[in-house]
Amino acid sequence: MTAGTAELHPVLRAIKEPAEGERVALVVEGGGMRGAVSGGMALGLHELGLAERFDAAYGSSAGALNAMWLISGRALDGMPTWTDAEFGKDLMSKRRIFGERPIVDMKTMIERNYERVSPGLFEAVLAADTEFHPLATDVESGLAVDLHDQITDRESLILAARATSNLPLIGGPPVPLNGSRYLDAGLSAAIPFQAAIDDGATHLLLLRSRKSGDVATDPSGLGGRLTTRMLGRISPAIRAGYLTRGRREGADEELLARHDREPGLTPSILSIRPPADSPVPSRLESDMEVVRTGLEAGRRAVHDTFAE
């Protein structure tokens, strides 16, 4: 969105004054600890009283968890899971490389710590008016799967939350759900806007954790080759998806950039990104000050967008 435009962006108009027949979707990008940025954006929507203005919320990885906190009405409760140093140590520790717990332990974070900071969270998500659409990567096909229809109760919601955010190799084994096995959605749909479009969304607000021009690349070098080989042990489809992720995300970025330039396109898409000069946490960021700063940058970006 260009600052100073006289006409309100169609997505902002649909959020503030929805018209009959419109389907307004929220799409939240994750990216490991980089998801703190879109978490701050979700907090900004909560502060502006806009959490219930969406027909559906779609999310990948940490973005799905941010969406879950928002539609439950408890976005503020969820912020310590990003910013608290003790939670950070419990979530991720390279010292666990030879232990029973995975390096990145989303199971403990979701099943124990989420309930600890906000008792009744999962029941609130199930009762929300906004549809919750977490995506995950099917291990056998390598494709993105919308888990919305598989969420029927508290247990399946928890499994879906774990599935969307289960990093390969360092996050433990794939999460089983209804006969399939799932890994992190970032392997197949880092920005799950296409799922929202397929469901008939007419207006999409994208909460982005990457700055403009910051795109994924296909794996290269020794590290890329080793990771590719190890992912192949999970499944050939996961390996193939990893090898082509940079190209897929590049194509997505080109499409979204066109929507940035031409707000009159259908469906209408508006991306909110962190400012170019703001620090963005890395996927496995351990410096909590960087995480907190990234979260605040995301929060401010939402307030600035809706103030225009």
N, C-alpha and C positions, 0 to 999 in steps of 0.2 A: 504494500500500500504506500502511495506517495503522500508525504506530509503536505498538508495545506490544500488538498483537493476539496473543491466545493461540495461535491456530491458524495454522500455516504456510500461506502463500499457495499455491494449487494449482500455480502455475508453479514456484515455488521447490522445492516437494516433488518435482515431476516431474524437475527438473534434478538434484536430489540423490539421489532414489530413483525412477528411472523404472520404470513398470509396463509389462507386456506390452501391446502394442497402442497405446501412446501414441507420438505423433510430436511431438518437441520442436523448435521452430524458434527461431532467433535472427533478429531483424529489426533492421537498423541504419540509422538516419536519417543523412543527410549534411548538405548545406547549405553547400558551399564550405568556407571556413576555419572555419566553425562546426562542421564535422565533427571538429575537434580534440576537442570535448567527447565525442562518441561514440567517438573514438579512445582517449581516456583510459578510457572505460568498457570497451572491449575489452581494454585493458591490465589493468584490474582483474580481469576474468574470467580472464585468463591467470595473473595472480599468485595467484588463488584455486584454480588447477588445474582450471578448469571449461571450458577451451577445447574439449575433446573430448566434452562432454556434450550436444551438439546434433546432431540428425539432419541438419539443413540450416541454412544461413545465407543470409539474403536481405538485399540491400543496395541502396540508391539512391545514386548519385553517390559522394561521399567515404565514405558509409556502406558501400558495397560494397567499397571499398578497405580500410577498417578490418576488415571481415569477412574479407577475403582474408588480411590479416596474421595475424588471430587463428587461423583454421583451419589455417594453415601451421605453427603452433607458433612463430611468429617475431614476435609482437606487440611485444616489446621492441625488436627490430631496427628496426621501422617508426616508432618515436617521433621520431627525428631528422627524418624527412620532414615532421613538423609543427612541431618546435620549433627546428630549426637555422636561423639567420638566412641563411646562404648558400643553403641549399635554398629558403628562402622567396623570396629575390631571384630565383633561377633560375626558380621556378615562376611568379611574377607580377611584371610590371613595366609600368606605364602608359606608360613611355618607348617601349615596342615598338608603340605604336598605329600607327605608319607603317612599321614594319619587317616583315621576313619572318616572324618568330616571332609567334604570337598573344600577346595580353596575358597570358592564363593558359595556360601551356604544359604540359598534362598529358602530352603525348606524350613530351617529354624526361624529365619526372618519372618516368613509369612505365617507359619503355624503357631509360633510362640510370641514373637515380638509384636506383630500387628495386633494380636488380641490383648497383649499387655498394655499397649499405649491407648487402645480404643476398644474396650470390651463391647461386643455386639456388632463389630464392624461388618462382618460377613452377612449377618441378618439384615443390616441396613442396606447393603448392596442389593440383596435379593428383593427387598421391598421397594427399591427405588423406581420411580416412574421412567427414568432414562434407561434404555436398553444397554446392557454391557456386552461388548463384543471384543474379547481378548483373542488375539491371533497367536498361533504357534506353528512350528514347522513339523510336519509329519516325517518321521524318520525314514519310512519306507519309500515315500514318493518324493520327498524333498520340497513339497509344495506347502504354501501357507494355508492353514485351515482356520476358519472362524469357529471358535468354540462356543459361541452364544447358545446354540440349541442343545449343547451337551451339559449346560449348567442347569441343574434342577433342584439342587439343595446345597446346604453348607459344604458338605464334603466335596461335591463336584466343583463348586466354586473355588475352593482352596486348591484342588488339583489343577484347575484351569489357570489360576494365578501362578502356580509353580511352573506349569508347562510353558507359559509364554515367556518366562524369565529364566529358564534353565539353560545357562551357558554350556556349550559343549566342552568336553574335556576337563574343565575346571569347576563345573557346577554339579557334578554327580551324574548318575545314569539318566537316560530319558525318562520322562514322567509318563506312566501308563494312565490312559483314560478311555474307557469304553472300547477296549480291545486294540487301541492304537498307542503308539509311543511318540512323545513329542519333545522337541527341544526349542530353544529360544527363537522367537519370531524374527529376530534380526537376520537370521540365516536366509529367510525367504521373502520377508515383507517388512523392512525396517520402517517404512512410512506407509501404513496400511490404508491409504486413501482409496485404493481401488475396491476394497471390500465394501466401503461405504457407498461408492458409486454403484456397484453391482446391486446393492440393496435399495437403490432408488433415491439416494441423497441428492437434493437439489442445491444445497448450500453446505459447504464444508469449511470448518475452521481448523487449521492445522497448527498444532503446537510443536514447533521444531526445536530440537536440542542442538542442532548444528548451525553454525553461522553460514551466511551466504557464501557460496564458493567452496565450502568445505565438504568434499564428497569422498565417499569410499573408493578405494582402488582395488583392482584384482591383486591377489597375493603374488609376491615376488621374493627373490632372495632365499637364503637358507631357511629362515624362519617360516616363510610361506610354504616352502616345500615340505618341511617337517610337519607343519599343521595340516597341510593337505593330505599327507600320508596317514596321519593319525585319525583324521575325520573319515577317511576311507574305511577304517576299521569299524566305524559305527554303521555306515551304509554307503554304497556307491552314490546314492542320490544326495546325501549330505555333502559328500566330497564335491560332486558336480556343482551343487548350489554355491558352495564356498568359492569355487574357482570363477564363477560368473557373477558374483555379487556386485562387484564394482561396476560392471557394465549395466546391470539391471538398475542399480541405484542411480547411475549416471543418466539413464533414460528417464527415470522418474524425475530427476532434478530438472532436466530439460523441459518436461511437460509442465512442472510446477512453475518454472521460471516464465513460461509463456503466460500462465495465468496471472503471475505477478504483473506482467506488462499489459495484459488485456483483461481487466476485471469484468468485462461484459461477456466472457465466454461461459458456456453452459456445459456441465454444472459450474456454479460459481465457487471458486476456491480462494481462500485467503490464508496465507502462511504468516505466522508470527515467529520471528527468529530472535535469538539473542543479538545485541548490538555487536558491530564489528570489532569494537575495542574492548569487549568484555572477555574475561578469562572463562574458558569452557573446560570443565573437568574431563580428564581422559576416561576411557572405558573402565579402567581399574584404578582410578584416582584414590590415593590414600591421604592426601593433604586435605583435611576437613575445612580449612579456611578457603581453599579453592572451590570446594563443593558448596560452601555457604555463599560465597560470592557469586557463583554461577546460578544458584537458586534465586538469589535476590535480583540478578540481572533478568532472569526470566519473569519474575513477578513484575518488575518495572516495565518490561516490554509489553505485557498485557495491559497494564494501566495506561501506558502511553498510547497504545493502539485505540483503546476505547475512548480516550480523551480527545481524539482527533475529530 
